């Protein structure tokens, strides 16, 4: 019984393969890509403030830096629109000409984040006599980025389909999407412009110009188009 079924199964398999091969051979595979870019408002600001001091011993410089940061955090509580957290802290020796340790230096950072540029600039102005600002930048918030990226994704997919349809029209045949991959392609974040403050003017808010960031989405994929009959 088992041997008698083997030729039948073999014949059925070969017949199935012979039916599939022509359809595979008749399908032309084409790689495509499409891209879409949209502008997103930079509605989230980030800054790095720092305190730095030098002295004869690590404990002395730590005391000075910690006192400055403690006072800065008290001031920050008056600005609830700004989130503040501790950043990196570094303590390192300072060497003299003879190669021996001549003193110590410490630097400690505070990381700031806010979606209110005015409040953030006011806090920075209040700190400007005691703390330095190492970096100030703007970027789209997570919610804004997701919304704009979703819209750019729909645009990129529509562009991919339009390109696929244009190619299929040349052959006068419909197309099928075999594979599709969607990926982000963000442009570099736009820096925030911070105008210099006159030292004699006293603490005052620094004007911030947020600008926009470009958020791009790239769609890559493969389509299948039936080959036209031979002779066409």
C-alpha positions in Angstrom: 0.0 0.0 0.0 2.8 2.4 1.0 4.8 1.8 -2.2 1.8 2.1 -4.5 1.1 5.6 -3.1 4.7 6.9 -3.6 4.5 7.3 -7.4 1.1 9.0 -7.1 2.5 11.5 -4.5 5.6 12.1 -6.6 3.5 12.8 -9.7 1.2 15.1 -7.7 4.2 17.1 -6.4 5.8 17.4 -9.8 2.5 18.6 -11.3 2.1 21.2 -8.5 5.7 22.4 -9.1 5.1 22.7 -12.9 2.0 24.8 -12.2 3.8 27.2 -9.9 7.0 27.7 -11.9 5.3 29.5 -14.8 3.6 31.9 -12.5 6.9 32.6 -10.7 8.8 33.0 -13.9 6.1 35.4 -15.3 6.4 37.8 -12.3 9.0 40.5 -12.6 10.5 41.8 -9.3 11.3 45.5 -9.0 12.9 47.3 -6.0 11.5 50.7 -5.1 12.0 53.4 -2.5 10.2 56.6 -1.6 10.7 59.3 0.9 8.7 62.0 2.6 9.8 64.9 4.8 7.8 67.2 7.1 8.7 70.0 9.3 8.0 69.7 13.0 8.1 72.7 15.5 10.8 72.5 18.1 8.5 72.7 21.1 10.8 71.1 23.7 13.9 72.9 25.1 16.8 71.2 26.8 19.8 72.8 28.5 22.8 71.8 30.5 23.8 74.1 33.4 27.0 73.5 35.4 28.9 74.6 38.4 32.7 74.4 38.4 35.2 75.2 41.1 38.9 74.6 42.0 40.7 74.3 45.3 43.4 72.7 47.4 41.4 69.5 48.2 38.6 67.5 46.8 36.4 68.1 49.8 36.9 71.9 49.5 35.8 72.0 45.8 33.0 69.6 46.5 31.7 71.9 49.2 31.7 75.0 46.9 30.1 73.2 44.0 27.4 71.6 46.1 26.5 74.9 47.7 26.1 76.5 44.3 23.9 73.6 43.1 21.8 73.6 46.2 21.1 77.3 45.9 20.3 76.8 42.2 17.8 74.1 43.0 16.1 76.4 45.4 15.7 79.0 42.7 14.5 76.4 40.2 11.5 75.5 42.4 10.1 78.9 41.5 9.9 77.8 37.9 7.6 74.7 38.0 7.5 74.6 34.2 11.1 73.5 34.1 12.1 69.9 35.0 15.5 69.8 36.6 17.6 66.7 37.4 21.2 66.0 38.3 23.7 65.3 35.5 27.4 64.2 35.3 29.9 65.1 38.0 33.6 65.0 37.5 36.5 65.6 40.0 40.0 65.6 38.7 43.5 66.7 39.9 45.3 69.7 38.6 49.0 69.1 38.1 51.8 71.7 38.6 54.9 72.1 36.4 56.8 69.6 38.5 54.2 66.9 37.8 52.8 66.9 41.3 49.1 67.5 42.2 48.8 71.2 42.7 45.0 71.2 43.4 41.6 69.8 42.5 38.8 70.8 40.2 35.2 69.7 40.1 32.4 70.1 37.7 28.8 69.1 38.3 25.8 69.5 35.9 22.1 70.0 36.1 19.9 68.9 33.1 17.0 71.1 32.3 13.9 70.4 30.1 10.9 72.5 29.4 8.2 73.1 26.7 8.0 76.7 27.8 10.9 78.7 26.2 10.0 81.8 28.2 10.1 80.1 31.6 13.3 78.3 30.8 15.1 81.4 29.6 14.0 83.2 32.8 15.5 80.4 35.0 18.7 80.5 33.0 18.9 84.3 33.4 18.4 83.9 37.2 21.3 81.4 37.3 23.7 83.4 35.0 25.7 84.9 37.8 26.5 81.5 39.5 26.1 78.8 36.9 27.4 78.3 33.3 25.3 77.0 30.4 27.1 74.3 28.5 24.4 73.4 25.9 21.1 74.8 24.8 19.0 73.1 22.1 15.5 72.6 20.9 13.7 69.6 19.4 10.2 68.3 18.8 8.6 66.8 21.9 7.7 63.1 21.8 4.1 63.8 21.0 4.8 66.3 18.3 7.5 64.0 16.7 5.1 61.0 16.7 2.3 63.0 15.1 4.5 64.5 12.4 6.3 61.1 11.8 2.9 59.4 11.3 1.9 62.0 8.7 5.2 61.7 6.9 4.8 57.9 6.9 1.4 58.1 5.2 3.0 60.5 2.6 5.9 58.1 2.0 3.6 55.1 1.5 1.4 57.1 -0.9 4.5 58.1 -2.9 5.7 54.5 -3.0 2.3 53.3 -4.3 2.2 56.1 -6.9 5.7 55.2 -8.1 4.7 51.5 -8.2 1.6 52.3 -10.2 3.5 54.4 -12.7 5.9 51.6 -13.4 3.1 49.0 -13.6 1.2 51.3 -16.1 4.2 51.1 -18.4 3.8 47.4 -18.7 0.0 47.5 -18.7 -0.2 45.1 -15.8 -1.2 45.3 -12.2 1.4 45.2 -9.4 1.6 43.4 -6.1 3.6 44.5 -3.1 5.9 41.7 -2.0 7.8 43.5 0.7 7.6 46.9 2.5 9.9 48.5 5.1 9.3 51.8 6.8 12.2 53.6 8.4 12.9 57.0 10.0 15.4 59.5 8.5 15.6 62.4 10.9 17.6 65.5 10.0 20.0 66.9 12.7 18.3 68.8 15.4 18.1 72.6 14.9 20.2 74.5 17.5 18.6 77.2 19.6 19.9 80.7 19.0 20.7 82.5 22.2 21.7 86.1 22.0 24.5 87.3 24.3 23.5 89.2 27.3 25.4 92.3 28.3 27.3 91.8 31.6 26.2 95.2 32.9 22.5 94.6 32.1 22.0 92.3 35.0 19.9 89.1 34.9 17.4 89.2 32.1 15.7 86.4 30.0 17.7 85.3 27.0 15.6 85.4 23.8 15.2 81.9 22.3 14.5 81.1 18.6 13.4 77.5 18.4 12.9 77.0 14.7 11.9 73.7 13.2 13.3 70.2 12.7 12.9 68.1 9.6 11.5 64.6 10.2 11.8 62.2 7.3 10.5 58.7 6.6 11.8 56.4 3.9 9.8 53.5 2.5 11.7 50.7 0.7 10.1 47.6 -0.8 9.7 45.2 -3.6 6.8 44.9 -6.1 5.9 42.1 -8.5 4.5 42.8 -12.0 3.3 40.2 -14.4 5.5 39.9 -17.4 3.7 41.0 -20.6 3.2 38.2 -23.2 6.1 37.5 -25.5 6.1 39.6 -28.6 4.5 42.7 -27.0 
